[in-house]
Amino acid sequence: MNLFKYLISSVWFVNGFYCKILNLVPRHQEIVERILGEQYSREFTFTIGVLEILMIVWILSGYKIRLNAKVQILIIITMNLIEFFRAKDLLLFGNLNLVFSIFFCALIYYKEFILKQRSYA
């Protein structure tokens, strides 16, 4: 089960730290620019990256982990739907980005609501 926790955390880390805070994948800032406007896109992108790092802290802390899983799923689906409709051409996998995000949400759900339930049985 810890493997899933670290796998999920690593996705948030790569996207938050490398892609947004360090801006090593400028496409992320371009997506933010498209959705929120150009004027403060770097600041918004950086802030989103910091929030993604804070998500890792929450995941690893184990605090209210079911709420955390629900929040992760809500954020991922919302973010990917907005990106799909507003910046599809900038997405790494285009139309498939939404599919990958659903699989990621399914992994989060499986880890917290199915696998954990089985370990108690």
C-alpha positions, 0 to 999 in steps of 0.5 A: 500500500505504501507503494501506491502512496509514493507513486501518487506522491511522485506524480504530484511532485513531478508536476508541482516541482519540476513542471511548475515551480522550476518551470522545466516544462513551459507548456504548464505555464502556457496552459495556465496562461490560456485559462487564467490570462497572461498577466500573472501566469508565472505567479499562478503556475508557481502557486499551483506548483506549491499547492501540489507540493503541499498535497504531497505533505498531506498525502504523506501525513496520513491526516484525513486520508479519505478526505484527501483522496476525494480532494485529489480526485476532485482537483484532478478531474476538474483541472483536466476537464478545464484543460480539455476544453480550454487548452487541448492543443497544449496537453501532452497526450491531447484527448488521451490526457483525460483518459490518463487522469481518469486512470490516475483517479481510479488508482487513488480511489482503489488505494484508499477505498478498495485496497484499504477495505480489503486489508481490514477484512 
